[in-house]
């Protein structure tokens, strides 16, 4: 699973971004949203994160700030 947030801060090769990466996530109980009643569709799902001899999650930040 990869979640990415991008800002408007321009870098020489793109934009500043923050990413959360979960390398081994498996959906165990998905649900399908209902679009028939006119309300905002929502859905949920259950998942398991496995330790696949790697990190369970990574946080990646790309910025122009050199004081990190």
C-alpha positions as CSV (number, residue, x, y, z in Angstrom):
1,X,0.0,0.0,0.0
2,X,1.3,3.4,-0.9
3,X,-0.2,6.7,0.4
4,X,1.2,9.9,-1.1
5,X,0.6,13.6,-0.2
6,X,2.1,16.1,-2.6
7,X,2.5,19.8,-1.8
8,X,2.9,22.8,-4.1
9,X,6.5,23.4,-3.0
10,X,8.5,23.1,-6.2
11,X,11.8,21.2,-6.3
12,X,14.2,20.9,-9.2
13,X,12.8,17.4,-10.0
14,X,9.2,17.7,-9.0
15,X,7.3,18.6,-5.8
16,X,7.8,18.0,-2.1
17,X,6.0,14.8,-1.1
18,X,5.3,12.7,2.0
19,X,4.7,9.0,1.5
20,X,3.7,6.1,3.8
21,X,4.6,2.7,2.4
22,X,3.4,-0.7,3.8
23,X,5.1,-3.3,1.7
24,X,3.1,-6.4,2.7
25,X,-0.6,-5.5,3.4
26,X,-3.3,-7.9,2.5
27,X,-7.0,-7.1,2.5
28,X,-8.9,-9.8,4.4
29,X,-12.5,-8.6,4.4
30,X,-13.4,-6.0,1.7
31,X,-16.8,-4.3,1.5
32,X,-18.6,-2.8,-1.6
33,X,-20.2,0.7,-1.2
34,X,-23.9,1.1,-1.8
35,X,-24.6,3.9,-4.3
36,X,-28.4,3.6,-4.5
37,X,-29.7,5.7,-1.6
38,X,-28.3,9.1,-2.8
39,X,-26.0,9.6,0.2
40,X,-22.2,9.8,0.2
41,X,-20.9,6.3,-0.4
42,X,-18.6,5.0,2.2
43,X,-16.9,1.7,2.6
44,X,-14.5,-0.1,5.0
45,X,-12.2,-3.0,4.9
46,X,-10.1,-5.1,7.2
47,X,-6.4,-5.9,6.4
48,X,-3.4,-7.5,7.9
49,X,0.1,-6.2,7.8
50,X,2.7,-8.9,7.6
51,X,6.3,-8.9,8.6
52,X,7.9,-10.1,5.4
53,X,11.5,-9.9,6.7
54,X,11.4,-6.2,5.9
55,X,10.2,-3.1,7.7
56,X,6.4,-3.2,8.4
57,X,6.1,0.4,7.2
58,X,8.3,3.2,5.7
59,X,7.8,7.0,5.9
60,X,9.4,8.8,3.0
61,X,9.7,12.6,2.9
62,X,11.1,14.6,-0.1
63,X,11.7,18.2,0.6
64,X,14.1,21.1,-0.2
65,X,14.8,21.6,3.6
66,X,18.5,20.8,4.2
67,X,18.1,21.1,8.0
68,X,16.5,17.7,8.5
